[in-house]
Amino acid sequence: QVQLTESGGTVVQAGESLRLSCTASGTRFGGKDMAWYRQAPRRQREVVATVSHAFTRTYASFVNDRFTISRDDVGNRMFLQMFSLEGEDTAVYYCNADFQGGNVEPLPWGRGTQVTVVS
């Protein structure tokens, strides 16, 4: 049974940094294109960043060079390092496969981790 577990979310002040982690059981990240997503209240889930199986990274335009996505296939983990957090970054953050291309199915969604940025 595949299970994704996100962690690291908390309440931070605007301008502070945070590092989110993602671990998986029942599946391996190796060979998969992966991504971080987020969902803010009353908004649809959106892609934050992707990292391909070949370690190519892409970021949503709103990231503005503030975040870094990384992966550790040996440890079966993913990370999202976030700097200069803003109120608009308040959301529940999820990791999952990068299924934007439509050629793969998402893995079962984890519970996500709540990031709240206050000013």
C-alpha positions in Angstrom: 0.0 0.0 0.0 1.4 3.3 -1.1 1.5 6.0 1.5 3.0 9.5 1.2 3.8 11.5 4.3 4.6 15.2 4.3 6.1 17.0 7.3 7.7 20.2 8.3 4.9 22.6 8.0 4.3 25.1 10.8 3.4 28.7 11.5 6.2 31.1 10.5 6.6 34.8 10.2 6.7 36.4 6.7 10.2 36.4 5.5 11.3 33.3 7.3 12.3 30.0 5.9 10.9 26.4 6.1 11.9 23.0 4.9 9.3 20.5 4.0 10.0 16.8 3.8 8.2 13.9 2.0 8.7 10.2 2.6 7.0 7.3 1.0 6.2 3.7 1.8 5.1 1.1 -0.6 6.8 2.8 -3.5 10.1 4.1 -4.5 10.8 7.6 -5.8 13.6 6.4 -8.0 12.6 6.6 -11.7 9.5 8.7 -11.1 9.1 12.4 -11.9 7.9 14.0 -8.6 6.4 17.3 -7.5 5.3 19.4 -4.7 1.8 20.8 -4.8 -0.2 23.1 -2.5 -3.8 24.0 -1.9 -4.8 27.2 -0.2 -8.2 27.8 1.3 -10.9 28.1 -1.4 -8.4 27.5 -4.1 -7.6 24.6 -6.4 -4.5 22.5 -5.8 -1.6 23.8 -7.8 1.9 22.7 -8.7 4.7 24.4 -6.8 7.8 22.6 -8.2 8.8 19.5 -10.0 11.9 17.4 -10.1 12.2 14.8 -12.8 13.8 11.3 -12.4 16.8 12.9 -14.0 16.9 15.7 -11.4 15.6 18.4 -13.8 13.8 21.0 -11.7 10.9 23.4 -12.7 9.1 25.9 -10.6 5.8 27.7 -10.7 6.1 31.4 -11.6 5.0 32.5 -8.2 8.0 30.8 -6.6 10.3 33.6 -7.9 13.5 31.8 -7.0 12.5 31.5 -3.3 12.1 27.7 -3.2 14.3 24.7 -4.0 13.0 21.2 -4.6 15.3 18.3 -4.1 15.1 14.5 -3.9 17.0 11.7 -2.3 16.2 8.5 -4.1 18.4 6.4 -1.9 16.6 7.6 1.2 13.3 7.7 -0.7 12.7 11.3 0.4 11.9 14.6 -1.2 12.3 18.1 0.1 11.1 21.6 -0.5 13.3 24.4 0.9 11.4 27.6 1.1 12.9 31.0 1.7 11.3 34.5 2.1 7.9 33.1 2.8 4.9 35.3 2.1 1.3 35.3 3.3 0.3 34.0 -0.1 2.3 30.8 0.6 -0.1 29.8 3.3 -1.5 26.4 2.2 -1.4 22.7 2.7 1.6 21.3 0.9 1.6 17.8 -0.7 4.1 15.7 -2.5 3.1 13.3 -5.3 4.2 12.1 -8.7 4.3 14.8 -11.4 1.2 13.7 -13.3 0.7 16.9 -15.2 1.6 15.3 -18.5 -1.3 12.9 -18.1 0.8 9.8 -18.7 1.0 8.7 -15.1 -1.6 8.5 -12.4 -1.1 10.3 -9.1 -0.1 8.3 -6.1 -2.6 8.2 -3.2 -2.5 11.6 -1.7 -1.1 12.0 1.8 -2.5 14.3 4.4 -0.2 17.2 3.5 1.5 19.5 5.8 0.1 22.9 6.8 2.2 26.0 6.2 0.9 29.2 7.7 2.7 32.5 7.1 1.8 35.4 9.3 2.9 39.0 9.2 
